[in-house]
C-alpha cells in the first residue's frame, strides 16, 4: 500500500509506474487528490477470490483555525498566512469557514469579506462540552491499565464501562490516587475483541495522546463529555456549493448572514430579546398575518439518520418521541392516536447523543410553529435574521410575545417585509437516554483454529503401511 495525502504537488506513484508504466506515466501525479495505490498477489489455491474491499478511516485536510492565531488582530489576509494555525478539526464552524473560503471545492470567498470573529464565537459554541447520560457530569469508577508510550488504555471492568466511551467524545481519566492522567482528551476508537473459545474479552479505548507512564490495574475514575456539535463526514464534490452549504449549516443549526459587506455565521441558540416591535412599527394597511402551523409539519416521532462512529461508522438511527400531555406512555395521544413521523439526515454527525439532540430540536420546533408576517417601517433595518425580538400587537392580543426573526425582505419603497417565528427553547442541550449496549457478535466456529490434543507422529518404521503420519484428537 502506498498512501498519497493529496498534496498540491506530488509525484506519480512508483509502484504503479513500475507495474503499468505505459498507462501510468510521470504525468499521473493526481495533485490535490488523496489516494492509495495497492498491489495484491493472487493465490489460485487460496480460499479467497476477487480483489479485497478496502475501508479507510481518514482525518480530513488541515483547515485554518483563527483561534490558534497569535496575529488574530490583523486583517483576514494576514491571519490566513500563518501556517501554524492550520490543522485537522472536526469543529463544524471551522470546517464551514474553510468551505466558503476554498476556491477548489467551495465558494472561494476572499478573506476580506469574512467576519472572522463571528465564526470564532460559533466555533466556541460548537466546542462547548455537555453531558452524556452515563456520566451526567459526574466521574464514575473505572478499573484500567495502560503502558507508557501507548495511545490506548485497557478497560478491566465491565463491558458496560467500556461502552460508555464514544468515539469523538473527550475523556478525563484519574488513577487510583485521584491524580489526573488525561484531561479532556479525544477518544479516537473504542475496540472490543472477543476470540473463539475464550471466555475473556479485550476492551481498549484509543485516545488522541500517549500515556507518560505505565499504570497497572488502576481503580480510578473517568469522566466523558461530548461536544455540542461536531463535523465528521465527507463533502461530496458532485453536489452544488449551495447544497453542501445547507448540510454543513444544518449540522450546527447555523445561520449564514451577509451584514455590512461581510459574511457572518451564527449558531441558533438561546438568548433574550434585543428589540421590541409594537403597533407603531407595523404598517396598518398591510396588517399582520399569523400562521399557527398545520398537521403536515407537526411530528410526534422524529428519526435521525447518522453514521455511528462506535459501530465502525455504519448508518444508524436515533429516535425521539413526543412526551404527550394526556398519556405520557403513548407519544401519539395528543394527536388522536396518529403517528406523525419525520425523518432527518445528518451525514456529518457520528455521535448518537448529538443525533438525539438534533432530533429533539426538530420535534420541539414542529410542535411550536406559530409564525407572523407583516410589513414594517424602515426601523426594521436594525434587525438581522436570527435576532430575538418581542412583539406587541393589540389587535391579536400579542403582548411581549418572544419571537425570532426568520426572514427579512427589503421593499422598493423602503419598507421591510418581516417574518417571525415563535421563540421556543429548542436549543438547550438535553441529556439523552443512554444508548443501549451493542452485543458482541459471536464469531462463527466453522473455520476456527484450535490447538490439537493428542498430537502424535508415527514414523515410517512403526507404521503398518510404511508411511509416516500425524494423528490427533479432533
C-alpha positions as CSV (number, residue, x, y, z in Angstrom):
1,X,0.0,0.0,0.0
2,X,1.3,3.4,-1.0
3,X,-0.6,6.3,0.6
4,X,-0.7,9.7,-1.0
5,X,-2.1,12.5,1.0
6,X,-3.3,14.8,-1.7
7,X,-0.6,17.4,-1.7
8,X,-0.8,20.3,-4.2
9,X,2.4,18.9,-5.8
10,X,3.1,15.2,-5.5
11,X,4.9,12.7,-7.7
12,X,3.4,9.8,-9.6
13,X,3.2,6.5,-7.6
14,X,6.4,4.5,-8.1
15,X,4.7,1.1,-7.8
16,X,2.1,2.0,-10.5
17,X,4.9,3.4,-12.7
18,X,6.8,0.2,-12.4
19,X,3.9,-2.2,-13.0
20,X,1.8,-0.3,-15.6
21,X,4.2,2.3,-16.8
22,X,2.7,2.6,-20.2
23,X,-0.7,3.6,-18.6
24,X,0.6,5.4,-15.5
25,X,3.2,7.9,-16.5
26,X,5.1,10.5,-14.6
27,X,2.4,13.0,-15.5
28,X,-0.2,11.0,-13.5
29,X,0.5,12.9,-10.2
30,X,-3.1,13.3,-9.1
31,X,-2.2,16.6,-7.5
32,X,-4.6,17.5,-4.7
33,X,-6.1,14.0,-4.7
34,X,-5.6,11.7,-1.7
35,X,-5.4,8.1,-2.8
36,X,-3.9,4.7,-2.0
37,X,-2.1,2.6,-4.6
38,X,-2.5,-1.1,-3.7
39,X,-1.0,-4.3,-5.0
40,X,-2.4,-7.7,-4.3
41,X,-0.9,-11.1,-5.1
42,X,-3.5,-13.7,-6.1
43,X,-3.0,-17.3,-5.0
44,X,-5.1,-19.6,-7.1
45,X,-5.1,-22.2,-4.4
46,X,-6.1,-19.8,-1.6
47,X,-9.6,-19.7,-0.1
48,X,-10.3,-16.1,-1.3
49,X,-11.2,-14.8,-4.8
50,X,-11.5,-11.4,-6.2
51,X,-10.0,-8.1,-5.1
52,X,-10.4,-7.3,-1.3
53,X,-12.5,-4.3,-0.4
54,X,-10.5,-1.6,1.3
55,X,-12.1,0.5,4.1
56,X,-10.2,3.6,5.2
57,X,-10.8,5.9,8.1
58,X,-9.5,9.3,7.2
59,X,-8.7,12.5,9.0
60,X,-9.5,15.2,6.5
61,X,-7.5,18.1,5.3
62,X,-5.9,20.7,7.6
63,X,-8.0,23.8,8.0
64,X,-7.4,27.3,9.3
65,X,-8.5,28.0,12.9
66,X,-8.1,31.6,13.8
67,X,-8.5,30.8,17.5
68,X,-4.9,29.5,17.4
69,X,-3.6,32.5,15.6
70,X,-1.4,35.0,17.6
71,X,-2.0,37.6,14.9
72,X,-5.7,37.5,15.3
73,X,-6.0,41.3,15.5
74,X,-4.7,41.7,11.9
75,X,-6.6,41.5,8.6
76,X,-8.1,38.3,7.4
77,X,-5.3,38.0,4.7
78,X,-2.6,38.3,7.4
79,X,-4.3,35.7,9.5
80,X,-4.7,33.2,6.7
81,X,-1.0,33.4,6.0
82,X,0.0,31.8,9.3
83,X,0.9,28.1,8.7
84,X,0.9,27.1,12.4
85,X,-2.8,27.8,12.6
86,X,-3.7,25.0,10.2
87,X,-4.6,21.6,11.5
88,X,-7.2,18.9,11.4
89,X,-10.5,19.9,13.0
90,X,-14.0,18.4,13.5
91,X,-15.4,21.8,14.6
92,X,-18.4,22.5,12.2
93,X,-17.9,26.3,12.2
94,X,-14.2,26.0,11.3
95,X,-15.0,23.4,8.6
96,X,-17.7,25.6,7.1
97,X,-15.3,28.5,7.2
98,X,-12.8,26.5,5.2
99,X,-15.6,25.5,2.7
100,X,-16.6,29.1,1.9
101,X,-13.0,30.3,1.6
102,X,-11.8,27.4,-0.6
103,X,-11.9,28.1,-4.3
104,X,-11.5,24.5,-5.5
105,X,-14.5,22.8,-3.9
106,X,-16.1,25.7,-2.0
107,X,-17.3,29.2,-2.7
108,X,-13.9,30.9,-2.9
109,X,-14.8,34.0,-0.9
110,X,-12.0,36.4,-0.3
111,X,-11.0,36.5,3.4
112,X,-11.6,40.3,3.4
113,X,-15.3,39.6,3.1
114,X,-15.5,37.2,6.1
115,X,-16.3,38.4,9.6
116,X,-13.9,36.0,11.4
117,X,-15.0,37.0,15.0
118,X,-18.5,35.6,14.3
119,X,-17.0,32.3,13.2
120,X,-14.8,32.3,16.3
121,X,-17.9,32.7,18.5
122,X,-19.8,30.0,16.6
123,X,-16.7,27.6,16.9
124,X,-16.5,28.1,20.6
125,X,-20.2,27.4,21.0
126,X,-19.8,24.2,19.0
127,X,-16.9,23.1,21.2
128,X,-18.9,23.5,24.4
129,X,-18.7,20.3,26.4
130,X,-22.0,18.9,27.5
131,X,-23.0,15.8,29.5
132,X,-23.9,12.4,28.2
133,X,-26.3,10.2,30.1
134,X,-24.0,7.6,31.7
135,X,-21.8,10.2,33.4
136,X,-24.2,13.1,33.6
137,X,-21.5,15.4,34.7
138,X,-20.0,13.1,37.4
139,X,-16.9,10.9,37.3
140,X,-17.6,7.2,37.5
141,X,-15.4,4.4,38.9
142,X,-13.2,2.7,36.3
143,X,-10.6,-0.1,36.6
144,X,-8.0,0.3,33.9
145,X,-4.4,-0.3,32.8
146,X,-2.0,1.4,30.4
147,X,1.6,1.4,29.2
148,X,3.9,4.4,28.8
149,X,4.1,5.5,25.2
150,X,0.8,3.7,24.2
151,X,-2.1,5.7,22.8
152,X,-4.7,3.4,24.4
153,X,-5.9,2.1,27.8
154,X,-7.3,-1.3,28.6
155,X,-10.6,-1.4,30.5
156,X,-10.5,-4.1,33.2
157,X,-14.0,-3.5,34.4
158,X,-17.4,-4.5,32.9
159,X,-18.5,-4.3,29.3
160,X,-20.9,-1.5,30.4
161,X,-17.9,0.7,31.5
162,X,-16.2,0.2,28.1
163,X,-19.4,1.0,26.1
164,X,-19.8,4.5,27.6
165,X,-16.7,5.8,25.8
166,X,-17.9,7.1,22.5
167,X,-15.6,8.0,19.6
168,X,-15.1,11.7,19.3
169,X,-16.1,12.4,22.9
170,X,-13.5,13.7,25.4
171,X,-12.3,11.7,28.4
172,X,-10.7,12.8,31.6
173,X,-9.0,10.0,33.4
174,X,-7.7,9.6,37.0
175,X,-5.6,7.0,38.7
176,X,-6.2,5.1,41.9
177,X,-4.9,8.1,44.0
178,X,-7.1,10.6,42.2
179,X,-4.3,12.1,40.2
180,X,-5.2,13.3,36.7
181,X,-3.8,11.2,33.9
182,X,-5.8,12.6,30.9
183,X,-7.6,16.0,30.7
184,X,-10.4,16.1,28.1
185,X,-8.5,14.0,25.5
186,X,-10.4,12.9,22.4
187,X,-11.4,9.2,22.1
188,X,-10.4,8.0,18.7
189,X,-11.6,4.4,18.8
190,X,-13.4,2.0,21.2
191,X,-12.3,-1.5,20.3
192,X,-13.7,-4.8,21.7
193,X,-12.2,-8.1,20.7
194,X,-13.6,-11.5,21.7
195,X,-12.0,-14.6,20.3
196,X,-13.4,-18.0,19.7
197,X,-13.3,-20.5,22.6
198,X,-12.1,-17.8,25.0
199,X,-14.3,-16.5,27.8
200,X,-12.4,-13.2,28.3
201,X,-13.0,-10.1,26.1
202,X,-10.3,-7.4,25.5
203,X,-11.6,-3.9,25.9
204,X,-9.5,-1.0,24.7
205,X,-10.1,2.8,24.4
206,X,-7.8,4.6,22.0
207,X,-7.0,8.3,22.6
208,X,-5.5,11.2,20.8
209,X,-2.5,11.3,23.1
210,X,0.1,8.9,24.6
211,X,0.5,7.9,28.2
212,X,3.5,9.3,30.0
213,X,3.9,6.4,32.4
214,X,2.8,2.8,33.0
215,X,-0.3,2.1,35.1
216,X,-1.4,-1.4,36.3
217,X,-4.9,-2.3,37.4
218,X,-5.8,1.2,38.5
219,X,-9.1,1.5,40.5
220,X,-9.6,5.1,39.3
221,X,-12.3,7.2,37.8
222,X,-13.2,8.7,34.5
223,X,-15.5,11.4,33.1
224,X,-16.6,11.6,29.5
225,X,-18.3,14.6,27.9
226,X,-19.5,15.3,24.3
227,X,-19.0,18.4,22.2
228,X,-22.2,20.2,21.5
229,X,-21.7,19.9,17.7
230,X,-19.1,18.3,15.5
231,X,-18.5,17.6,11.8
232,X,-17.3,14.1,10.7
233,X,-18.1,13.1,7.2
234,X,-17.1,13.7,3.6
235,X,-18.1,16.5,1.4
236,X,-19.5,15.4,-2.0
237,X,-17.9,17.5,-4.7
238,X,-20.7,16.4,-7.1
239,X,-23.2,18.5,-5.1
240,X,-23.6,22.2,-5.6
241,X,-22.0,24.7,-3.3
242,X,-25.5,25.6,-2.1
243,X,-26.5,22.0,-1.2
244,X,-23.2,21.4,0.6
245,X,-23.5,24.7,2.5
246,X,-27.0,23.8,3.6
247,X,-25.9,20.4,5.0
248,X,-22.9,21.9,6.8
249,X,-25.1,24.7,8.3
250,X,-27.8,22.3,9.4
251,X,-25.2,20.2,11.2
252,X,-24.7,23.0,13.7
253,X,-28.1,24.8,13.4
254,X,-26.1,27.6,11.7
255,X,-27.4,30.9,10.2
256,X,-25.2,32.4,7.4
257,X,-25.7,36.1,7.1
258,X,-24.4,39.0,4.9
259,X,-24.1,42.1,7.1
260,X,-22.4,45.4,6.2
261,X,-20.5,43.9,3.3
262,X,-19.2,40.8,5.3
263,X,-20.4,37.2,5.7
264,X,-21.2,36.2,9.3
265,X,-22.0,32.9,11.0
266,X,-24.4,32.5,13.9
267,X,-25.4,29.3,15.7
268,X,-29.1,29.3,16.6
269,X,-29.1,29.3,20.3
270,X,-30.9,30.5,23.4
271,X,-31.0,34.2,24.0
272,X,-33.0,37.2,25.0
273,X,-34.9,40.0,23.1
274,X,-32.8,42.7,21.6
275,X,-35.6,44.8,20.1
276,X,-39.3,45.4,20.9
277,X,-41.8,45.5,17.9
278,X,-45.0,47.4,18.6
279,X,-48.0,48.5,16.6
280,X,-46.0,51.6,15.7
281,X,-43.6,49.5,13.6
282,X,-46.3,47.7,11.6
283,X,-47.8,49.2,8.5
284,X,-51.5,49.1,9.2
285,X,-52.6,49.0,5.6
286,X,-50.9,45.6,5.1
287,X,-51.8,44.3,8.5
288,X,-50.3,41.3,10.1
289,X,-50.9,37.6,9.2
290,X,-50.5,34.7,11.6
291,X,-49.9,31.1,10.8
292,X,-50.5,28.7,13.7
293,X,-49.0,25.8,11.8
294,X,-50.6,22.7,10.4
295,X,-50.6,19.0,11.0
296,X,-48.5,18.2,7.9
297,X,-45.5,19.9,9.7
298,X,-46.2,18.5,13.1
299,X,-44.3,15.5,14.5
300,X,-44.6,13.2,17.4
301,X,-41.8,10.9,16.3
302,X,-38.5,12.0,14.8
303,X,-36.0,9.6,13.3
304,X,-32.5,10.9,12.8
305,X,-30.1,9.0,10.5
306,X,-26.4,9.4,11.2
307,X,-23.2,7.4,10.9
308,X,-22.4,5.9,14.3
309,X,-18.6,6.1,15.0
310,X,-18.8,3.4,17.7
311,X,-20.2,1.0,15.2
312,X,-17.5,1.5,12.6
313,X,-19.4,4.4,11.1
314,X,-22.3,2.3,10.0
315,X,-25.6,4.0,9.2
316,X,-27.6,4.2,12.4
317,X,-30.7,5.9,13.7
318,X,-31.7,7.9,16.9
319,X,-35.4,8.1,17.6
320,X,-37.1,10.9,19.6
321,X,-40.7,10.6,20.8
322,X,-43.1,13.3,21.9
323,X,-44.0,13.3,25.6
324,X,-47.8,13.5,25.4
325,X,-49.7,15.6,28.0
326,X,-52.7,13.3,28.1
327,X,-50.9,10.0,28.3
328,X,-47.1,10.0,28.9
329,X,-46.8,6.4,27.9
330,X,-48.2,7.0,24.4
331,X,-46.5,9.5,22.3
332,X,-49.5,9.7,19.9
333,X,-52.2,10.5,22.4
334,X,-52.0,14.3,21.8
335,X,-52.6,13.6,18.1
336,X,-55.7,11.4,18.2
337,X,-53.5,8.2,18.2
338,X,-51.9,9.0,14.8
339,X,-48.2,8.6,14.3
340,X,-46.7,11.7,12.8
341,X,-43.2,10.7,11.8
342,X,-40.4,12.8,10.4
343,X,-37.1,11.5,9.2
344,X,-34.0,13.7,9.0
345,X,-30.5,13.0,7.7
346,X,-27.4,14.3,9.4
347,X,-24.4,12.9,7.4
348,X,-21.8,14.8,9.4
349,X,-23.0,13.5,12.9
350,X,-21.2,10.5,14.3
351,X,-22.3,10.5,17.9
352,X,-25.7,9.1,19.0
353,X,-26.2,11.8,21.7
354,X,-25.7,14.7,19.3
355,X,-28.0,13.0,16.9
356,X,-30.7,12.7,19.6
357,X,-30.5,16.4,20.4
358,X,-30.8,17.2,16.7
359,X,-34.0,15.2,16.7
360,X,-35.3,16.7,19.9
361,X,-34.9,20.2,18.4
362,X,-36.8,19.2,15.3
363,X,-39.6,17.6,17.3
364,X,-40.0,20.6,19.7
365,X,-40.0,23.1,16.8
366,X,-42.6,21.1,14.9
367,X,-45.0,21.4,17.8
368,X,-44.5,25.2,18.2
369,X,-45.0,26.6,14.7
370,X,-46.7,29.9,15.2
371,X,-45.3,32.4,12.7
372,X,-46.2,36.0,11.9
373,X,-45.6,38.1,8.8
374,X,-46.0,41.9,8.3
375,X,-44.6,44.9,6.5
376,X,-42.7,47.1,8.8
377,X,-41.3,50.6,8.9
378,X,-37.7,51.3,7.9
379,X,-36.7,51.0,11.6
380,X,-36.8,47.2,10.9
381,X,-33.5,47.7,9.1
382,X,-32.0,47.4,12.7
383,X,-32.9,43.7,12.7
384,X,-30.9,40.7,11.4
385,X,-32.1,37.2,10.6
386,X,-31.7,35.2,13.8
387,X,-32.4,38.1,16.2
388,X,-34.7,37.5,19.1
389,X,-37.4,40.2,19.5
390,X,-40.7,40.8,21.4
391,X,-43.9,41.5,19.5
392,X,-46.7,43.5,21.0
393,X,-49.8,43.8,18.8
394,X,-53.1,44.7,20.5
395,X,-55.3,43.5,17.6
396,X,-54.2,39.9,18.0
397,X,-53.7,40.0,21.8
398,X,-49.9,39.7,21.5
399,X,-48.2,41.3,24.5
400,X,-44.5,41.0,24.6
401,X,-44.6,37.7,22.6
402,X,-41.0,36.5,22.1
403,X,-40.1,35.6,18.5
404,X,-37.0,35.0,16.4
405,X,-36.5,36.8,13.1
406,X,-36.8,34.2,10.4
407,X,-36.6,36.3,7.2
408,X,-36.3,39.9,6.1
409,X,-37.3,41.3,2.7
410,X,-36.4,44.8,1.6
411,X,-39.1,46.5,-0.5
412,X,-38.5,49.1,-3.2
413,X,-40.5,51.7,-1.2
414,X,-38.1,51.4,1.7
415,X,-40.3,49.3,3.8
416,X,-39.3,45.9,5.2
417,X,-41.2,42.6,5.0
418,X,-40.6,40.8,8.3
419,X,-41.2,37.1,9.1
420,X,-41.1,36.0,12.7
421,X,-41.5,32.6,14.3
422,X,-42.5,31.9,17.9
423,X,-39.4,31.7,20.1
424,X,-39.2,28.4,22.0
425,X,-36.3,26.8,23.7
426,X,-35.4,24.1,21.2
427,X,-31.7,24.8,21.7
428,X,-30.7,23.8,25.3
429,X,-28.8,20.5,25.4
430,X,-30.9,17.7,26.8
431,X,-29.1,14.8,28.4
432,X,-30.5,12.0,26.2
433,X,-31.4,8.4,27.0
434,X,-28.4,6.1,27.3
435,X,-27.5,4.3,24.1
436,X,-28.2,0.5,24.6
437,X,-25.2,-1.8,24.8
438,X,-24.4,-3.3,21.4
439,X,-24.0,-7.1,21.8
440,X,-20.7,-8.6,20.8
441,X,-21.2,-10.9,17.8
442,X,-20.2,-14.5,18.4
443,X,-17.5,-15.3,15.9
444,X,-18.6,-18.4,13.9
445,X,-16.7,-21.6,14.8
446,X,-16.9,-23.3,11.4
447,X,-13.4,-22.2,10.4
448,X,-11.9,-21.6,13.9
449,X,-8.4,-22.9,14.5
450,X,-8.0,-24.7,17.8
451,X,-4.8,-26.2,19.3
452,X,-5.0,-30.0,18.7
453,X,-4.9,-32.5,21.5
454,X,-3.4,-36.0,21.4
455,X,-1.0,-34.9,18.7
456,X,1.3,-37.8,17.7
457,X,3.8,-38.6,14.9
458,X,4.2,-42.1,13.7
459,X,7.5,-42.8,11.9
460,X,8.0,-45.0,8.9
461,X,9.4,-47.9,10.9
462,X,6.3,-48.0,13.3
463,X,3.7,-47.6,10.5
464,X,1.9,-50.7,9.2
465,X,1.8,-49.1,5.7
466,X,5.5,-48.0,5.8
467,X,4.5,-44.3,5.6
468,X,4.8,-41.8,8.4
469,X,1.7,-39.9,9.5
470,X,0.4,-37.4,12.1
471,X,-2.7,-38.2,14.2
472,X,-4.6,-36.1,16.8
473,X,-7.8,-36.0,18.7
474,X,-10.5,-33.9,16.8
